[in-house]
Amino acid sequence: MALAKMCKARAAVHKSVLTEVTQKLQNLGCCQFASKTEGIKDGAVAQNIRTALKLIEERIADAKFVCRVLEPYEQNKAGGMAKMLGDMPEVSSKKFYAATTNEHKFANQVAWLRKKEKESTDLRSELAKLKAQVVQLSALEKIEYPLELFSAGTEEISGSIYTVPANVSDALETALDERFAGMVEFKRYAGEDKESQLIFAVLCRHCDLEKLRETASEFSLTKIEIAREFTDTALVEKALLEAKISVLEKQDAKISEELSEKADEVLGFIRVASDFLAIRRDRALAILEGEPTENIYIWDLWIPRDRFKDVEAVFKEYEDTTDFAEIEPEEGETAPTLLKNPGWSNSLEPLTLMYGTPTYGAVDPTTVMAPFFFLFLGMCFGDAGYGLILSALFGYYLVRYKLSPTLRKFFIMLFVGMVCTVIFGAISGSFFGDAITAFGFMKPVVPLAKKLQLLDPMNDPMTLLTISLILGFIQVIFGVCLAFYMNWKNGEKFAAIADQGGWIIFLVGLVMVGLTMSGKLPASLALVSKLLAIGGALLLFLTQGRDKPSIFGKAFSGLMSLYNVTGYLGDVLSYSRLLALGLGSAAVGLVINLLCNLIAPTRFVGIPLAIALFVFGHSFSIAVNLLGAFIHPLRLQYVEFFGKFYDANGMDFKPLRKETQFAKITD
């Protein structure tokens, strides 16, 4: 449960070897650059680094642009599951750098794509405009007049096209006849909505144009604007537009074909280049964390103690141009935290970090919570059949896919949890609910199942409840013991005895009193139990008010502290959820099997329906119960266990290393 020991070092690096040294430190991946840049003016070296960083950021933006444009055209896409699980192609360092140092190729591909993207954008914009015009002309194609009469007109005649509500069309015709004294020509046409809208094409003399506008306003007519480039009839103009659209669509299709042909090749190069640029960016940002002068950079580095010699060896290669030495942390400075757990428990590190990073020098709870978490997960899921299916599934993912380190730990954690589920399911006699005893064809394995079964939660839930509460008490007391250990280790021995020791003695004494009274422990321990409980209570009474100024305040605070026993009682009772969730999954399985037995005797369709119900029902049960079986044991760790001792105010150790998104560097 120890954290990795950290040390601090200071390095001065001449500008001539700055890039080489930083690259080698990045290859090691074990140095965190502590910021020293506040209030420091840039020297010439820093200005050069910032200029290079700006260029790198621009190229990363170019790479993102290429990926955004070409990904829809990609042919050999990674499978959905592989992509979700972070499975990336592997590439050696030699090939990685060889593929990414061709800046001319990178620039040419970006320029080519920007040109094609502009051509495609312009084409599609023009296509959208033409298609909108086709829609407009479709509504006017019955009008036999040339459209230029309604846009530009002639020397003597002007015209307009209106959409007219059907219920005023007759009144409009009457008004046009009366107001223009026959010096107007108009025709009505069916609109898109024949029942409510009509289209009127109206031609009149130039001198009557204002009168036509007034009439249109009076009847609330909507004028259809006609583009001046349309000179022929709507039918002819529509045909011309459709021909032009066909040509543009072929051009757009040709561009799409070109992009599709080159998408895989260009994306393969650009993605690796993007990773390379990201590595260079991280390196430049790390350099800038230091203190710059005209010719050198001074860095403060946090390094795991067991990697110090590796880092020191890098600087020894450049003895003439660098200086490197271990230094003491500044007063009040806290080192970053790096979790370091054995292989059997480090799969739970992501769960620890989800709660918070341990403070450096405090307890890392990962290993101490691992046995409890795995056991509780197995108890909550509690079905050997479910566990076998999911352990096989998670094991397949671990073997089949090259997972990221964090995701790999998560799947290992689930795999181990499912193995525990198989064990507890066998002990409690749960295999797809009561499938072993519910179905006749399973009779041959019933004797074996009976030999393995030690508990029967469905018929004897109190035994499992008792086990759950005992485990809860053990973990709660263990958490208090860890807090005792941390206080003692930090030199606060009186606080350890008074604050944690008193509660350990009091709670253990109370439990022993209860067990002796119920006959679970020999009567000879009754006196010892009472003395422990009284001694613990007395210790708490005398010490818990020690910060109060008055004797009355000390006594009152000490007495009231005993009320906190209800909090510990509530914490222990929370572990009853282990019984509830275990019974829940078993009960759901039992109901599914019962329904299958009821359906199976039905002629012709009974057996197929029973099989379908069994598969669907238990699949649903797995999906529903797995979430609860994961969340509730985790809640017990976070609330009931961590709350007793865990100090989660640390800073994550963030070393400079090669972090890639699209390719995995193998060496």
N, C-alpha and C positions, 0 to 999 in steps of 0.2 A: 504493500500500500504506500510505498515511498514514491516521492516525486524525483525526477532526474535532478541531480545536483548541478547548479549553474555557477559559472564564474564569469567575471567581467575582464575584458582586456582592452588595451588601447593600441591603435596601430596608426603609424604615419607612413603614407605612401606617396612617392614622387610621381609626378604626372606622366613620366615616361613609361611607367609600368602599371598605371592605374587600371587600365582595361584588363590586362592579363591577370593581375592579382584578383580583381573582382570576379572575373570569369571563373577562376579556380575555386574561389570561395563559394560561388554559386553552384559549382559542380559538387562540392562537399555537402551543401544544403544544411549546414548546422550553425550558421552565424546570423544572429539578429542584429541589425544596425540600429543602435540607439540614437535618437534624434539629438543633434547638437546645433541645429540651424537657427534657433530663435535669436533674433537681434544681431545676427552675423551677416556682414556684407559679403557678396560674392566676389571671389577673386577671378582671375583670368581662366583658371581651370574650370571653375563652376560655370562660368558663362558659356564655355565651349560645350560642357555637358548639357546645359539647358538647351542650347541650340540643337544639339544632336537629338535630345529628347523630343523637342517640338517636331522635328522631321520624322522621328519614329511614330509619334502619335498620328501624324498625317498619313503615314503609310498604313498604320493599323486601320484608320478610317477608310482608306482605299480598299483594304482587304475585306472589311465588313460590307462595303458597297458591292464588291464582286460576289460575295457569298449571297447577299440579299437578292441580287439580280439573277444569278445562275442556279440557285438551289431549286426553283420550280422546274428547271429543265434537266436536272440531274437524272441520269439513267440508272446507275448502280448505287442506289441509296442503301444505307445500312437498314437492317430490319428494325421494325418498331421496338421490339423488346430489347435488341442489342443497343439501340440508341438510348432508350430509357435507362438502361443499366450502365451506360457510360463505357461500353465496349469500344475501344479505339484501335486502329491499326498500329502495329509496332514498327519502329524504324530505328536503325542504329544511329549513333551520334555522327558517324562519318557521312552516311547518306543524308541525315537531317541537315547538316551544315552545307553539304554539297548542293542540296536542292534549294537552299534558301539564300545563297550568297550571290545569285545571278540577279542583280538589281535592274539590269537592262531588260531582262525578260519580264520581271515584275512590272516595270513601268510600261512596257509595250502592251502587256495583257490588260492592264488597267485602262490605258488610253484606248485600246481597241474596243473594250467593253463600254466605256463611256460614249464612244462614238455610236456604237450599235444601240445603246440604250436611248440616246437622243433621237436617233432615226426612228426607233420603235415608238417612242413617246410622241414624236411629231406625227407619225403615221396614224396612231390611234386617236390622237386629238382630232386630226382631219377626218378620220372615219366617223368619229362620234358626231362631228358637225354635219357631215353629209347624210348620215342616217337620220338625224333629227330633221333635216330638210326633206328627206324622202317621206317621213311620216307626215309632215305638213302637206306635201304635194299629193299624198295619197287621198287626203280629204278633199282636195280641189281638182282631182283628175277628171271629173265630169264636166268641169267648166271648159267650154269649147273656145273661149276667147284667149288670145295671146296674153300672157301674164304681164307683159310690159305695159299694157293699157292700165293696169292697176298699180304699177310702181312708178314708171316715168311718165306714162300718158303720151299723147301726141300734141300737135300744135293747138288743136281745138277741143280734144276730149280728155277727160280724166275719169278715173274709176276707183272704186273701193270694193273690198270683199268683207262681208260681215257675217258673224254668227248671230242668229236671231232666235229668240225663244219662240217655239211653235205657236204659243197661245197669242202672240201679237203679230204674227206674220200677215194675216189678212188686213189688220188695221194699218200695217206698214205699207202694204201695196196701195191701199186707198189713199193714204197720205202722199205717197210718191206721185200717184196720178194727179191728185189735186194741186199739189204745190209746184210741180214742174210743168204742168200744162202740156203733157205729152212729150216734153223735151228731155226725156230720161228713158233709159232702157235698163231693165232689170230682169233677173231670172232667179228663181228659187231652186235649191238643190237639197237633197237629203243630207243631213249631217251625220256625224259618227253615231250620235244618239238620235235615231230617226223620230222618236216619240216626243222628245223635248227640245231639240235643236234643229234649226235649218240653216243653210248657207245661202246668202243673197249676194249675187254679183251685180253691181250697179254701175252703169256708165252714164255720164252727164257732161254738159259743156263746162269749160273752165270757169266761166262766169257764175255757174250754179254750184260750184264746189263747196263754198261756205254754207249754202243752204242745205246741202247734203249732210254736212257735218252737224248742223243744228238738228236736223231730223234724226240723225243717228244718236245724238246725245239725248234727245227727247224720248226715244224708245229704248234707251240703255243698250245700244248695240255694241258689240265688241268687234273692233276692226282686226282683220288678219293682215299683218305686215308681209309684204312680198319683197324678197330680195331683188335688187336692180339687175343682178346678173341673169335672172330668169326672163327670157324674152319670148320663148315659144309657149305653147300650151303646157298645162301642168303634166299631161300624159307624156309628152315628148321630153320635157325637162326631167321628169322622174326616170325615164328610160336612160337618159344621158348620165344622171347621177348614179344609177345602179351599175352602169358599165364602169364608171370611174371607181366606185366602191369595190367592184370585183378586182380591178387592177391593183388598188391599194391593199386589199386583203391578201392578194398573192405576194406582194412585196413584204407585207408583215409576216406572212407564213414563211417566206424565204429567210427573213432575219431570225425567226424562231427556230428554223431548221439549223441555221448556222450556230445559234447559241446551244442548241441541243447536241450538235456534233462535237462542240468543244467544251461543253459544260464539265464533263468528268475530268478531262485533262487539266483544264484551268483550275477547277476547284481543288483538285488534288495538290497542285502546286501552291495555290494561294493559301489554302488552309495550313499547310506546313509552314509557309512563309509567315502567316499570321502568328503561329506559335513561336516561331523564331523571333519575330518582332516583339512579342509580349515578353519573352525572356530578356531581350535587350532592354526593353522599357523598365522591367523590374530591376535590372542591374543598374541602370542610370538613376532610378529613384533611390536605390540604396546608397549609391555614391553620394548623392546630394544630401543624405542624412548627416553627413560628416561636417567638420569645420574646415572651410576652404581657405587657402592662402594663394599667393601668386603661383606657386609651383607644387604644392603638396596638398593632400587631404588628410585630416586627422579623424579617425573613426573610434567610437566606443562600441565594442561588440559584446553581446551576450552569447556565451558558448556553453553547451553541456560539458561538465567536467570530463566525462569519458571521451570527448572528441577534441579536447584542447590540444593534444599533441598533433593531431591531424592538421589543425589550423596552423599551429606553430611551424609545422614542416613546410607549409606553403610559403610562409614569410621567410624561412631560411633559404629558400631558392633565390630570394631577392634581397640578400643581406645588405648589399651596397646601396640599395635605393628604398629600403623600408626599415621601419623600426617597430617591434612588437613586444609587448610585455603585459603580464597580468596586473590588474589594479584592483584596489578595494572599492566596492560600491560606495556611493556617497551616502551620508547620513540620512536615514529615512527612505532610501531608495529600495524598492522591492524588485526582485528579479522576476522575469517572466516565467510562466509555469509550463513545463513539459511533462505530460503523463508518461510514466514508465511502469508497466505492469507485465506480469508473466503472460505467456502465450495463451493459457487457458482462460484468462479473465479479461485480456485487453479488448475483446470484442465488445465489452460494455462501455468502453471509453466514450463513444458518441453519446450514450445516455447520460454519463456524468457531465459532459460538456453542454448537453441540452439544459441541464439545471444551472450550471455556472462553472467557471474555471476555478479549481482550488487555489487558495492563496498559497504563494510559495512558502515552504516551511511548515505548512499545515498538513492535514491528513488527506490523501487521495482515497476517496471511498470506493473506487472501482472494484478492487479485489475483495474488499470486505463485504461488499453487497452482492457480489457475484453468486455465491452459493444460495443465498436467500432468494435472489431474483429468479434464478433458474428453477429452484424448487417451487416457488410460488407460481411461476408460469405453468409448470407442469401440473400443479394441483388445480389451477383455474381452468385450464383447457381439458385436462383429465380424461382423455379418450385415446386409447392405444391406436385405434384405427385412424383417427384424425392425425395423430402424431406421425404414424408411418407414412401416410400420404404426403404430409407437408415436409417431413424431414427428407424424403426422396426428392421432392420438388426443389427445396432450397439447396440440397446437395448437388442437384443437377445444375442449378444456376452457378454455384461456386466452381464447378468443374468446367462448364460450357463457356462461361463468359469471363473476360478479363476485366473484372470490376475495379473501380477506384478503391483506394485503401479504406475510405470511410464506409462505402457501400459494402465492401467485402466483410468488414467487421460486423456490420448490421446483419448480413445474411448468415454469418457464422453464429452470431448470437441467437437468431431464430432457429437455426439448425440444432444447436445444443438444447434450446428450449423445447423443441419438438421431441428430441431424444428423451428428455425428462418427462415429457407428456406420455410417451410410450411406456416408460417404466411405471409412472403413477397409474396410468390406465390399466396396466396389467395387474397392479396391486389392488386396484379398486374394482376389477372385473368389468371394466367398461371398454367394449370394442364395437364401435359404431352403435353406441347405446348398449342395449342388451341383445345385440344380433346373435351372439353365440348361443343363447338359450331360447331366443324368439323363433329361430328358423330351424326346422327339423334337419336339414342337410348339414348343419353345423355340429350335430351331436358327437362326432368322433373327437372333436377338440375340446369338448366340455370338461372332461377329467383334467386335462392339462391346465385349462383356464382356472379350474377350481383350486388346483395346487398352488398356482401363482397368486390367487386372490387372498389378500390379508384383511381388506376392508370391504364393507358393504354400505356405502354412503346412502343409498336409497332406502334401505331398511334400518340402518343404524346411523343416522346423521350425527348423533351426539358424540360419537367417537371421533369423527372427523372434525367436529367443532372444537372438541377438547384439544386435538392435535394442533389445529389452527391457532388457538389462543396460546398454547404453550410456545409454539414457534414465534408468535407475536411478542410474547413476554421476553423470550430469549433475545430477539433482535432489538427490542427497546432497551433492555438492560445493557446489551452489547454497545449500543450507541452511546449510552451514558458512560460506559467504561472507556470508550474512545475519547470522550470529552475529558474524563479524568486523566487519561494518559497525556493529552495535549497540554492541559494545565500543569501537570507535573513536569513534563518535558520543558516547558517554558519557564520553569522556576516558580510558578504560582502554586506551591505545594499546599498551602493552607486552603486556597480556593478549591483545589482539587478534592481535598478531604471534606471540606464544609459543603460545597455545592453539589458535587457528584457523589462523593463517598457516602454522605448522609442519605441521599436518595437510594443508592444501591443497597445499603444496609436495611433501610426502612421497607423498601418494596420487597426485597427477598424475605425479610422477616414476616411481612403480611401474608405473602404467598405460602410460606411454611406454616403459619398459623392456620390458614384455611385448609391446607392439606392434612394437617394433623387432626383438625376437628372433623374432617370428612373421612378419616381413616385411611387416607392414601399414604400417609407417613406414620411411622411408629409413634405411639403415645409418649415414648421416652424423649422425643424431640420437642414436645410441647413447650417445656420451659425455655429451651434454647431459642425456639421460634419467637416466643413472647419477648424474651430479653433482646433479641435482634430488632424486633419491631419497635420496642420502647426505646432502645438505645439510638436507633436511627432517627426516630421522632424527636428525641431529646437533643441530638446533635443538630438537627435542622432548626429546632426552636431556639437554640443558643447562638446559632451562627448566621441565620438568614437575614437578621435585622442589624447586622454589624455596621452598616453604613449610616444608620440613623443616629442622630446626635443624643437623644434622650433615652433613658432606661425604658420608659414606657413605650417609646417608638420601637426600640429594639425588640421588646417582648411581644408587642402587637404584630410587628412584621414577621417575627419568627413563628408566632402562632398561626397567622394567616397563610404562611408558606405551606403549611400542611394541607391546605385546601387544594393545592396543586396535584394531590394524589388523584383527584378526579380526572385531571388531564391525562395522566399516565393510564388510568383505567380506560378512558375513551380511546387512547391510542391502541391499547391491546385489543379492545373490542372491535376496532376497525379491521382486524385480521379475520373476523368472521366472514368477511367477503370471500375468503378462500373457499369456505364451505358453500356459500350461495352460488358462486360462479361454477364451481365443480358440479353441484347438483343441477344447475341450469342446463349445462351442455348434456348431462346424462339424461335429464328429463326430456329434452327435445329429441334426442336419439330414440328414446323409448317410445315416444308418441309416433315418430315416423315409422318405426318398425311395426307398431300396432296397426297403423293404417295399411301398411303393406300386407300384413296378414289378413286384414279384412277384405282387401281388394283381390288378392291372389286367387281365391276359389271361383271368381267370376269366369264363366265359360268363355273360351276363345281369347278374350282380351285381358283376362285377369293377370296372368304372369307378366306380359310385356308392360302393363300399366304399373304393376308392383315394382318391377325393376326400374322403370323410369322415375317413379316416386322415390324409391330408395336413393338413386343417384342424385336427383335434383334436391330432395329433402336434406340429405346429409351434406351436399355441397353448400346449400344455403346455411345450414347449421355451422359448418366450418367457417364460412365467411363472417357470419354474425358473431360467433363466439371467439374467434381469434382476436378480434379487435379488443373485446373486453378482457380477454385473458392476458393481453399485452399491457393495456392501460392500467388496470387495477394493481397488479404487482408493482408496476412502475410508480404508481401513486403511493403505495406503501413505503417505497424507498424514499421518495421525495419528501413526503409529509411526516410520516411517523419515524423514519430512521434518520434521514439527513438533518432534520430539525434538531436533533439532540447534540450534534457535534460539528457539523460541516460548515466550514468557513469558505464561501464561494465568491471571494472578492479578488481573485487573481487575474492576471493578464496572460492571454494566450502567447505562447512562444511562436513567433512568426519569422522563421529564418528566411534568408534569401536562397531560393532554390529554383529549379526548373519546373515551372507549372505550365502544363500544356492543356489545350482544349480539344484538339483534333487528332493528335498523334502521341503515342507513348514511346519515349526514348528508352531503349532497352539497355544502354550501357553508359 
